[in-house]
Structure formats: C-alpha cells, structure tokens
Amino acid sequence: MKKRILIVDDEVVLTRLMRIALEKTGKYEVRTENNSTCAVAAAAEFKPHLIVLDLIMPEQDGGDVAGALRMNHELKDVPIVFLSASVRKSEVEAHGGMLGGFPFLAKPTSAEEISAFIDKHLRD
C-alpha cells in the first residue's frame, strides 16, 4: 500500500518536482497544497500518513498550520516534517534533525534525502 504524503509549500515548482520525484519511487501517493490557509482542509480530505510542511509561507506560516493540525482530532497524530530555507543544514544536523520538537529538513534537499527522511519518520 502506498503511503499518502501531503506537501504544503507556497513554491509551486518545488511542490510539483517533489511530487513527481516521490511518486516515481512507487512508494507514495502525493498531494500538494500551495496555499497554507487550505492545508488543514486538504489534510482532512486526503488523510495523509505524513505531512511535509514549509515553515515560511504567506498567509499562515508552518508553525500556525502545525498548531491547527494538532488541534484537529483526526489529524493530531499525523507526523509533520518541516522543510525550510530559513535554516542551514549544519544547524539542523547540530540538533539531530529536530527543531522545535519536529523533524526538520533544510532546503535545498534532494528527492533521495526527502524520501529517506519520510521513511524514517513513518516508521517512528
């Protein structure tokens, strides 16, 4: 069974490329959402196994979206992986891949890194 991954990021080209790369592995069904204010509704409809969430977005930032997801009784346990260009890879590595209690990936990153990170956090 393919795992459902929701990618929430305001960068349309990035989400399209991530979706294509992840779906190409054959392990994932991927939905993208480029409007942060629609992220919770998209998650409620799609019922993802994991959410990849950009930190810095217009309208609502990733922290606000994560808070809203945690307040939703159907989505509160869905793992969230933050993805952001606002931190360097060395910062993330220095904190064991975690920032603010969430798994964190620094942009830019490769499809292989994202896939490995998703697999790791789907097992945890």
Secondary structure, 3 states (H helix, E strand, C coil): CCEEEEEECCCHHHHHHHHHHHHHCCCEEEEEECCHHHHHHHHHHHCCCEEEEECCCCCCCHHHHHHHHHHCCCCCCCCEEEEECCCCHHHHHHCCCEECCEEEEECCCCHHHHHHHHHHHHHC
